[in-house]
Amino acid sequence: MEQLLKKRGLVYTVKDRCRVCYTCVRECPVKAIRIVDGQAEVVAERCIACGNCTIVCSQGAKVYESSIDRVNDLLQEENELIAIVAPSYVAEFEEIQDNDLFAGMLKKLGFHQVFEVGMGADLVAEAYEKLINGLPGKGYINSDCPAIVSFIEKYHPNLLDSLMPVVSPMVATVRYIREVVLSKAKIVFIGPCVAKKEESDEVDEVLTFAELRTMFTSGRIRASNVEPASFTPPLAMNGAGFPVSRGLLQSMNLEGNHVDQRVIVAEGRVNFQEAIREYASGKLGSMQLELLCCEGCIMGPGTSPKGKKFVRRSSVLNHLHERLKLTKGEIRGVRVEHCELDLGRSFVKDDQRVKDAPEQEIEKVLHQMGKFSQQDHLDCGACGYDTCLSHARAITKGLAEVEMCLPYSIDTLHQTIHKLADSNHKLFSVEQALRQSEKLAHMGQLSAGIAHELNNPLGVVIMYSNLLLEESGDNQQLKEDLELVVEQAGRCKDIVGGLLNFARKNQVKYTHSDLEELLKISTSSMIFPENISYSLENNLSNPFVELDREQMIQVITNLLKNGIEAMPNGGVLRVILSDRDDWVIIRIRDEGTGIAPGDLEKVFEPFYTTKGIGKGTGLGLATCYGIIKMHRGQIDVKSNTKAEKGPSGTEFIIKLPRKIV
């Protein structure tokens, strides 16, 4: 657990809850919140554990390390376990009218004894008085608030000598117990403060009031089901008023009014910093500073949320009034003298101040945020920093990001909207162009479809016209007529030869067809050169398949024609039929030159061809691909151009569903 605390710090961020509202940045007195990639995280080294961020975070993203499990472990041990309770317990648990019932609840929980830390506050107040009276010209800053001590150690280390060299009431109570009551006792402090969790190793564990309430709830411990029990004496006297503003002042019996002005009281994240800055300037002379990071210990981050400050203050003062009715002859002074407790302490410099970057770098960041003149410095505070300059400095220190600036983000958003509007306009123009292209493509598809259907009949016309021309003999007029027919038919073939239907939108007209018969029809009108032989291998267990006969004849004819053209040196053109499960497979394999690997992946693209100029339009395979896809089938191609890898040639594999579902 200690390693975990060192890794992420006492106060940390639950990232899933963080909405990046910068409230924690704004409320952190030392700006220990770093924004990285839009995510707020606590910088453990800079944090003074004031817990203010845990109070202001509405999403519960800022939390402090829980001690409940470790305290439960202590409760299971056989060692004497003592609870020491901060005097603000009367404000937190105001619903419990009888303090003895509160002590009874703690003992029900498992604690053997319960002490009031207020009696430690009496000891500390006495030690303060001795120091102040011993050095009347010396001004001190109280050291009972651990967050204040941490603030000075980290951000005003030059004021360490001004910190009161006296332990806090918590530590004073611990030392009293170990010296007078039980030296080996395990001690748990219970109070309103988060910073107490890492203040001193002399206390075994620290629970906040909020954590104590959780433990009461888990243990079903209520005032109504416990027996009253007494706090272990000595009880607090003036120290009972310690949690409220001027509580320490009253404990020391020093005047805090405007006439004397020897003590300055400041509480809250803004006021305590201002008091320290003015004290550091030397303008406050020998005045004593009573500082609280919170608005009094009654409003600490370890208390229940949404507590009413003045109601709590009233509870503390009423409790103090009742205590002061008691005889306090042996309560104050006697213990320190007789026990000879050492209440002294020292402080450690932990300078976390980061030197400002050069002005040029800060100015560069300001320009990046769109701050080019003083008029651009809105100082709106939306980023969590009081001024634009402070924000820029934080960016140079790695604590903030440019995007935190609201005016900058709004301006960037406006620019993005303009760019999107411009892109939308361009997209609309492109869309219009695509629609027009689609219309032209449809016309091209229609023309290509007609051309493809005319291509083969034209070939037959040309062939028989040439045969008739050879047989025309001496009839000159007939010869001239036939030559004209051949010439014009050849011209038509050239015109329509390059137009093929590569993107049909026709519906597939399925018929129950015999695939072997379909192959015979496809090859019946084809003329195979003398050096090319045709081979059909039928391995079908069932020759029937549902398909569009005309379209499939077009596919097979096209592939066979391509195979013939790929074998200028001759060879065997094979067609292999097979079936598997609910699929039929057609393989058309030639022994030609093959297709280069770079061309293989493009063969089904419209208008892509490896044939010479005037020998192909690159639409045939695209048409085949479209027809097969309309049949919900697949068409693949394999090819080899290198003799060292085996026989050259190309194989087209068509896979068709036998039945249409």
KANORVEN-V691586 format. One record per pair of residues at least 6 apart in sequence whose ideal C-beta (glycine too) atoms are under 8 Angstrom apart, sorted by the first residue. I is the first residue (numbers start at 0). J is the second residue. Records with the same first field share a line. If there is no record, write none. Layout:
I = J  J
This chain:
0 = 69
3 = 64
4 = 64  197
5 = 43
7 = 41  43
8 = 41  42  43  46
9 = 43  46  48  63  64  193  194  196  197
10 = 41  46  48  50  52  53  61  62  63  64  193
11 = 40  41  43  61  62  63  64
12 = 38  39  40  41  60  61  62
13 = 59  60  61  62
14 = 38  40  60
16 = 58  59  60
17 = 38  39  58  60
18 = 58  60
19 = 34  37  38  39
20 = 57  58
21 = 34  39  381  382  383  403
22 = 55  56  57  383
23 = 32  39  52  55  56  60  61  383
24 = 30  32  34  39  382  383  384  399  403
25 = 55  380  383  384
26 = 51  52  54  55  268
27 = 51  52  383
28 = 47  49  51  150  268  269  271  272  292
29 = 45  46  47  150  153  154  351
30 = 45  384  393  398
31 = 41  42  45  46  47
32 = 39  40  41  42  52  383  398
33 = 39  40  41  42  397  398  399
34 = 40  398  399  400  403
35 = 400
36 = 400
37 = 400  402
39 = 60
41 = 52  61
42 = 398
44 = 351
45 = 153  351
47 = 146  149  150  153  194  292
48 = 63  145  146  149  193  194  196  197
49 = 146  193  194  268  292  293  300
50 = 63  146  192  193  194  293  299  300  301
51 = 268  292  293  300
52 = 61
53 = 61  62  63  193  300
54 = 300  304
55 = 61
63 = 193  196  207  300  301
64 = 196
65 = 210
66 = 196  204  205  206  207  210
67 = 206  210  213  214
69 = 204
70 = 187  204  206  210  214
71 = 214
73 = 80  185  187  203  204
74 = 80  108  109  110
76 = 185
78 = 183  184  185
79 = 111  112  181  183  184  185
80 = 109  110  111  184  185  186  187
81 = 110  111  112  113  114  176  180  181  184  185  186  187
82 = 105  110  112  113  114  186  187  189
83 = 113  114  115  116  119  169  172  173  176  186  187  188  189  202
84 = 105  113  114  115  116  189  190  230
85 = 116  117  168  169  188  189  190  191  192  242  296
86 = 115  116  117  120  235  238  239  240  241  242  296  315  318
87 = 190  191  208  242  296  297  299  302  311  315
88 = 101  189  190  208
89 = 98  239  314  315  317  318
90 = 242  297  302  306  310  311  312  314  315
91 = 191  208  297  302  303  306  311
92 = 101  208
93 = 310  311  314
94 = 222
95 = 101  104  222
97 = 222  227
98 = 230  318
99 = 227  228  229  230
100 = 222  225  227
101 = 222
102 = 113  227  228  229  230
103 = 222  225  226  227  228
104 = 215  220  221  222  225
105 = 113  189  228
106 = 113  225  228
107 = 218  220  225  226
108 = 214  215  218  220
110 = 187
112 = 180  184  231
113 = 228  230  231
114 = 172  176  230  231
115 = 172  230  234  235  238  239
116 = 168  169  172  188  190  235  238
117 = 168  234  235  236  238  239  241
118 = 172  175  233  234  235  236  238  330
119 = 167  168  169  170  171  172  173  175  238
120 = 143  168  171  235  237  238  239  241  246  247  250
121 = 235  236  237  238  250  330  331
122 = 168  171  172  175  238  334  335  340  342
123 = 143  165  166  167  168  171  238  247  250  342
124 = 237  238  247  250  251
125 = 331  332  335
126 = 165  171  335  342
127 = 139  141  163  165  247  251
128 = 251  252  253
130 = 137  139  163  164  165
131 = 137  139  251  253  287
135 = 285
136 = 285
137 = 285
138 = 161  278  283  284  285  286  287  288
139 = 161  162  163  287  288
140 = 147  151  158  161  162  163  275  278  287  288  290
141 = 147  163  247  287  288  289  290
142 = 148  162  163  164  165  166  167  344  346
143 = 163  165  167  168  241  247
144 = 167  192  194  290  291  292
145 = 167  192  194  195  197  198
146 = 192  194  292  293
147 = 271  290  291  292
148 = 162  198  346
149 = 194  349
150 = 271  272  275  292
151 = 158  159  162  275  346
152 = 159  346  347  348  349
153 = 349  350  351  352
154 = 351  352
155 = 275  279
156 = 348  349  350
157 = 279
158 = 275  278  279
159 = 346  348
161 = 278
162 = 346
164 = 343  344  345  346
165 = 342  343  344
166 = 174  199  342  343  344
167 = 198  199
168 = 238  241
169 = 188  190  195  198  199  202
170 = 198  199  201  202  344
171 = 340  342
173 = 186  188  199  201  202
174 = 201  340  341  342
175 = 334  338  340
176 = 184  186
177 = 184  186  201
178 = 338  340
179 = 334  338
180 = 231
185 = 203
186 = 202  203
187 = 202  203  204  205  206
188 = 195  202  204  205  206
189 = 205  206  207  208  211
190 = 205  206  207  208  296  299  301
191 = 207  208  242  293  296  297  298  299  300  301  302
192 = 207  293  296  299  300  301
193 = 207  299  300  301
194 = 292
195 = 202  205
196 = 205
198 = 205
206 = 214
207 = 299  300  301  302
208 = 301  302  303
209 = 301  302  303
210 = 301
212 = 303
214 = 220
215 = 221
233 = 329  330  334
234 = 322  325  330
235 = 241  322
236 = 322  323  325  327  330  331
237 = 249  250  252  319  323  331
238 = 250
239 = 315  318  319  322
240 = 246  249  250  315  316  319
241 = 247  250  296
242 = 295  296  297  315
243 = 295  296  297  312  315  316
244 = 264  266  291  294  295
245 = 255  264  289
246 = 295  315
247 = 289
248 = 255  262  264  289
253 = 259  261  262  287
254 = 261  262
255 = 261  262  264  289
260 = 286
261 = 285  286  287
262 = 286  287  288  289
263 = 274  283  286  287  288  289
264 = 289  290
265 = 271  273  274  288  289  290  291
266 = 290  291  292  293  294  295
267 = 291  292  293  294
268 = 292
271 = 290  291  292
274 = 288  290
275 = 288  290
277 = 283
278 = 286  288
293 = 299  300
294 = 308
295 = 308  312
297 = 306  308  311  312  315
298 = 306  308  311
334 = 340
335 = 342
353 = 396
355 = 361  392  395
356 = 392  395  396
360 = 395
361 = 388  391  392  395
364 = 391  394  395  401
365 = 371  387  388  391
367 = 401
368 = 387  390  391  401  404  407
369 = 375  404  406  407  410
370 = 376  387  391
375 = 387
376 = 386  387  388
377 = 387  406
378 = 385  386  387
379 = 405  406
381 = 404  405
382 = 390  399  403  404  405
383 = 390  399  403
384 = 390  393  399
387 = 404
390 = 399  403  404
393 = 399
394 = 400  401
401 = 407
402 = 408  411
440 = 502
441 = 504
443 = 498
444 = 500  501  502  503  504
446 = 498
447 = 498  499  500  501  618  622
448 = 500  503  505
449 = 495  498
450 = 494  495  496  497  498  499  500
451 = 498  499  500  553  622
453 = 491  495
454 = 492  495  496
455 = 524  556
457 = 488  491  492  495
458 = 492
459 = 524
460 = 484  488
461 = 485  488  489  492
462 = 526
464 = 481  484  485  488
465 = 485
467 = 481
468 = 478  481  482  485
471 = 477  478  481
493 = 613
496 = 616
497 = 615  616  618
498 = 616  618
499 = 616  618  619  621  622
500 = 618  622  625
501 = 605  606  618  621  622  625
502 = 605  621  625
503 = 550  622  625  626  629
505 = 550  629
507 = 546  547  550  629  630
508 = 547  549
509 = 545  546  547  659
510 = 545  546  547  548
511 = 543  545
512 = 543  544  545  546  548  551
513 = 542  543
514 = 539  542  543  544  576  583  585
515 = 535  537  539  542  576
516 = 542
517 = 548  551  552  555
518 = 535  555  574  576
520 = 552
521 = 552  555  556  559
522 = 533  559
524 = 556
525 = 556  559  560  563
527 = 533  563  572
528 = 563  569
530 = 566  568  569  570
531 = 563  566  569  570  571  572
532 = 570  571  572
533 = 571  572  574
534 = 571  572  573  574
535 = 573  574  576
536 = 573  574  575  576
537 = 576
538 = 575  576  577  578
539 = 576  577  578  583
540 = 578
541 = 578  657
542 = 576
543 = 657
544 = 583  655  657  658
545 = 656  657  658  659
546 = 630  655
547 = 626  629  630
550 = 626  629  630
551 = 626  630
553 = 622  623  626
554 = 622  623  626  627  653
555 = 574  585  587
557 = 619  620  622  623
558 = 587  623  651
559 = 572  574  587
560 = 619
561 = 589  619  620
562 = 572  587  588  589  591  649
563 = 572  589
564 = 591  610
565 = 589  591  592  593  648  649
566 = 572  589  590  591  592
567 = 591  592
570 = 589  590  591  648
571 = 590
572 = 587  588  589  590
573 = 586  587  588  589
574 = 585  586  587  588
575 = 585  586  588
576 = 583  584  585  586
577 = 583  584  586
578 = 584  657
581 = 656  657  658
582 = 654  655  656  657
583 = 654  655  657
584 = 652  653  654  655
585 = 652  653  655
586 = 650  651  652  653
587 = 650  651  653
588 = 648  649  650  651
589 = 648  649  650
590 = 646  647  648
591 = 647  648  649
592 = 640  647
593 = 638  639  640  647  648  649
594 = 602  609  636  638  640  649
595 = 609  640
596 = 640
598 = 607  609
599 = 636  638
601 = 607
602 = 620  636
603 = 620  621  623  624  634  636
604 = 617  621
605 = 617  618  621
606 = 616  617  618  621
607 = 617  621
608 = 614  615  616  617
623 = 634
624 = 634
627 = 633  634  653  655
628 = 634
630 = 655  656
631 = 656  659
632 = 653  654  655  656
633 = 652  653  654
634 = 651  652  653  654
635 = 651  652  654
636 = 649  650  651  652
637 = 649  650  652
638 = 648  649  650
639 = 645  646  647  648  649
640 = 647
641 = 647
